[in-house]
Amino acid sequence: MFTQLHPGKNRALLIEVCLLTSALLLPGCASTEKRDELSVNEAGHADPYEGFNRSMYGFNMTLDKYFFKPVSDGYKFITPDFMETGVNNFFTNLKGINVVLNDVLQGKFQQSASDAGRFLTNTTIGVGGLIDVASEVGLKNNVEDFGQTLAVWGVGQGAYLVLPVFGPTTIRDGGAGILDRAANPGTYVPGTGILEGINDRANAEGALNFINEAALDPYVFTRESFLQYRRNLVNDGKSDSANYDLDIDPTVDAASEPKPSSSEVLKPSLDTTNKTEQSGSPSTQPAVGATPDTKAFDNMLQSFEEASNKLDKLSKHRRRR
């Protein structure tokens, strides 16, 4: 799942404390030699808990089918489009404080000034963030969080995890979530997390439909898309094959791996675009010198975004009828 729903904040807090402790205390998280010792799946990514992750993925999809999706559908049915947009703008703006703080922690002082200006503009002129005035005047929506900050500080991403209800993450990003929550004012307002979760699920409708209907292996597609998206954010949209933030076994011989068919997805490309205007999906532009396999993945991601947009428009059209 691409969404992050927030029932049971105390339990979520405990989970994230454990993850954060693991990310910060495990020796060698930032060491390439230690990362190479992780068990690696056929795609080359560290997924030592794939059995558990697949079980949790199935659990989440079942829970989504019988609970979260009906709630999301009801929300979209009774909420006018302009109000949905306003709610989404509001929660995006709430993350502005977190973004500015992580800009500073990563040494991006010029970007922090721009992001602070964006937050102040939308909070004041944009009526508490309901209207995205900042984008209209050229202040882009950068995406920064404590997971990226830990990566900049040298903390490795750790193993890929799928948590019940919360969905895909990694040891580092899951642990850093506690700091992201602490920096978000909405955390301290009862009910805000529930509304944010419903908003996130509503935004992900088209994406989830596409994954379930078109992906050969929805679990693999979700994992690869998520990891590429996070790598894109960590690298600020720059392709850096020598220093990208994934736990990949260098001994894996790509030539020895079976070539996927046109419908299979095994690896994302290393190329990404500017990490502005968060859309919840990874970059889709092919890398320079990309192999046919990575180009195929990029093409599928492009189709993924286009299909997602079409599905969302179709859903809104049906509601109007």
N, C-alpha and C positions, 0 to 999 in steps of 0.2 A: 504494500500500500504506500501511496505517496503522501498520505495525510498523517498528521500527528494530532490525535485526539487526546483529551486531557481529563478523563474521569479518574477519580481517586488520586488527587494530587499528592497525598502523603506517601502512597505506595510508589508513585512515579518518582518522587523525590528520593526515596530510599534506593530505588534501582539506579538512579543516575549518580548518587553518591558513590555506590559501589563501582560503577563504570568509571567515574572520574578518578577514583583512587587507583584503579587498575591502570588507567592510562598514564598517570603521573609516576607511579611507583614501580611498574614493571621494568626492570633493567633491560636495556638494549632495544627499547621501542624505537629509538631514533637510529639504531645501528643497523646497517645493511646486512652485516653478518648474522645478526640475531634474526632479522626478518626472513632471511633465506632459510632458517631452520623451521619456519612454519610449514605445516602441511599445505600443499597447494593442489588445487583441482586442475582439471584438464585445460581450463581457460587461462591458467597461469596466475590467477588471483588467489590470495590467501582466503580460503573458505573452509577452515578445519571443522567447523560446526555445521556443515551443509545438511546433515541429517536432521539436526534440531531445527535449523533455519527453515527447511522445507516443511517441517511439521507446523511451525509457527506461521509460515506463510499460508498454509492451508487453513489453519485456524482463523487467521485474520480475514481471509477471503470469505469464509463461511459466516463469520460475525458481521462482515460488511454486507453480505447478501441479505441477511435476515434482520439486521438492526440498523446499521449506519446508513445504508443506501435508502431504505424506506424513510428514515428521518430526513436525509438530505433531499429526497424527492419531494417530501411534504414542504420543506423549507422553500425550495425553488418554486413550488406550485403556488404558495400563498404570498411570496415576496416579489414585488415588481422588480424589473431589471435594474432600474436606477437605484433602488434600495440595495440590491445585491452588490452593485458596484460601489456604493457608499460604504457598506460594511467591509468589503474587501480593502478599500482604500484606508479605512480606519485602522484595521489590524496591521496593514503594511506600515502605516505611519507610526504605530506603537513600537515597532521594532527599530525605529530611527535612533533611539537612545543607545540601544545595543550596538547598532552599526557604528555610530560615532565613537563609542568607547573602544571598540575593536580596531577602528581606524588608527586611533592613537597608540594602542598597545602594539600594533604592527608597524608603527613608524610612518604611517601614511597621513602626514599632517595636512597636506594640501587637500587630499580627498576628505579628510575629517571636517575641514572648513566648509566644503561644498555640501557634505551630508548634513552638517549642523544647520546650514542655511535652508536645506530642503525640509528638514524636520520643523524648523521654526515657521517657515512659510506655510506649510500645510496645516500646522497646528493652529495658526492664527487666521490667516486669510482663508484657508481651506476648511474652516469651521471644525476644528478638532481632528482634522485628517479625513473627513468625509469626502472632500473634494481634492483631487490631486492637482493643485495649482502649480506646484513646483515643476512637474513634468512639462507643463505648458510653457514655462519660462526657461526651459533648458537645463534644469537641475535633475540629473539622472538618479535613478534608484539603485544604488550600489548594494551589494549583499555581502555582509561581513558577520561572522559569528565567532564564538570562542573556540569552536573546532578548528577553524582556519587559523586563529591566533596560535593555538597549540602547535599546529603544523609549522607555522613560521618560526616558532621557538624550538623546533627540532623534535617534537613528539611524533612518533610514527603513528599511522592510522590504526594499527592493530587489526584484529580479525573482523571480518564482516559478520554482522549479527542481524537477525530479524526478531524483534521483540513482540510479545503479544500486545495487541492493540496499537502500539506505537509504530510498528513497521520497521523498515530497513534502516540500519545505522552501522557504525563501527565502534570499536572499543573507545577510541578517542572522541568521536563525535557524540556518542551516546553519553559519555561521562561529562563532556563539556556542556551538555544540555542544561545541567543544573545552574550553570553560570548564566546561560542565555535566559532562563526563566527568571533568575534573580534580577537581571537588568531590564526585564520587561514589566512596565507598570501594570499591565493587565493581569499579571500573576496575583496581585494583591486585591483584585476586585472580584468578589464571588460571582460565578456564572459566566465570566468573560471567557474562560478557557473552553467552556462547552460551546458557546457561540462561535468561537474561533475554529473549533474542531469541525462544526457543521459547515462553516464557510469554506474551510480547506477541502472537506469532502465534496462539496458542491462544485468547487473549482476543478477537482480531479475527475469528474464524471466521464468526460470524453476520453481522457487518458486511460482510465481503468477499463473502459469498454474496449478500447483498441487492443490493449494488452491481452485481455481475456479472449478476444475473438481472432486476433491476427498472429500473435506470437506463438511459435512452435513450442517453446518452453517458457511460460510466463514467469517462472521463478528466475531463470537465467536472464531473461530480458530485463526484468526489474533490477536484478543485482548489477548487471553491467551498466545499465542506464544510470543507476544511482551512483555507482563508483565513478563513472565518467563525469557526472554532474559535479560531484564533490571535488574531483581532481581539477575540474575547470575553475571552480571557485578558489581553491588553494593556489593555483598557478596564475590567478588573475587573467584567465583567458589566453595565456601564452603556452605554446607547445614547447615542452622542455623534456625531451626523451632521456636526458642525462640526470634529471633531478625531479622527476614527477613523483607525486606522493602516493604511490601504490605499493603494496607488498607483493612484488613479482619475483618469481624465482628465475634468476638469470640463466640457470642451467636448462631451462625448458627450451627445446629446439623447435622453433616454429615450423621448420621444414618437416619434422617428423609427425606433426599433428595432422589429423585428417582434415581435409578441406571441407568446410561447411557448404551446404547447398544454398541457393539464393534465399531460402526461407529461414535459414538458421542464423542465430546470432551468438557469437562466442566472445568477440573482443570489440571494445570501443576503440576509436582512433585516439591519438594523443592530442589532436588539434582541438582547440576550443575558441570561442569568440569572447568578446568583452563581457565580463560578468556583471552587466547592468540590466535593469529591468527583469527581475527574477520572474520566471515563468513556471518554475517547478519541473522543467525538463531540461536535459543536457543539450549542449551545442550540437549542431548538425552539419557544420561546414567541414569538408574533407581536408585532412592534413596534406601538406606538401610531401610528395613521395610516399603517400599512403599505399599500403598493399591492397590488392583486390578485396581481401577479407575485411579490412578496416573501412574501405570505401563502401562495401555492401552494408556494413553496419551503419555508416553515416547516412546512406540512402534510406535505410529503414527508419532511422530516427527522423529524417525529413518527412517521410510518409506518416510517421507517428504524430508529428506535430500538426500536419495538415488534416489528418483524419480526426484528431482531437478537436480542432477548431470546427470542422464540419459537423461533428457529433453534437457539440455544444450548441451550434446554431440550429440544428435540427430539433434538439430538445426544446429550445426556447420557442421555435415555430409551432411545435405541437401544443405547447402550453397555451399559446395565444389562440389557437383554433378551439 
